[in-house]
Amino acid sequence: MDRAGRPERRSLLAGGLAGAVVALAGCSTTRAASSTTGAPPKARPTTPATAFARLMEGNRRWVSGDLQHPDRDPNRRQLVAQEQEPFGAILSCIDSRVPPELLFDTGLGDLYVMRTGGEAVGPVVTGSVEYGPMTSDTPLIVILGHQRCGAVKAAYASLRDGKPLPGNLQAIVKALTPAYKQAVREGGADPVETMARAQVTLTAADLRSNQDLAPLVEKGALAVVGAYYSLDTGKVEVLAGAPA
């Protein structure tokens, strides 16, 4: 991976995120080199392609049931207690059936995970997704939608019928409106599933092209992948952006 711009980027972040670095001291982003109490973990993927391959290997194990449950013991806990450097950032739904760490068979300290209803985004969520790539060279972002998403279904019905949802649920509806409009244009037998997939691809495209992440994508240091999880099979399907 090209790290030529790393000192410059970290210098910039040192000024802009100085307060955050102090506040997030427990979330330091430099990984310990080895464990003093056990075998070292597998080498951290440092390119988009190797990070993506690691995730998809884990998903294949999830589908087959041949799970490794890597790096989930006291040794790993001690290794990452002071420092971390996850190789991937996942934005997924809050749905209880879609925990990224399980369906990718990953371990403690491997992933930054953000979860919102229907993968709805806003400034805080976008900043959270950007955190790993911008501070510790995390080479992969995955936007993960899923089959039978309740948040998407509720937002679709609200927009179709012109009936706002109560409380802050309406914020999810607002965030998912572009996906609803795309689903209406595309049509199809199951518009809710169409909308759920549209939400993934639109969100991935927006992140891929935003002013902070686009330079990393352009030089090959970061990939932003849109993916879709089947509740029936456990398989993750890539919709867009898989690194070569």
Secondary structure, DSSP 8 states (H G I E B T S, - for coil): ---TTHHHHHHHHHHHTHHHHHHTGGG-----S--SSS--------SHHHHHHHHHHHHHHHHHT----TT-SHHHHHHHSS----SEEEEE---TT--HHHHTT--TTSEEEEE-GGG---HHHHHHHHHHHHHH---EEEEEEETT-HHHHHHHHHHHHT---STTHHHHHHHTHHHHHHHHHH--S-HHHHHHHHHHHHHHHHHHTSTTTHHHHHTTS-EEEEEEE-TTT--EEEEE----
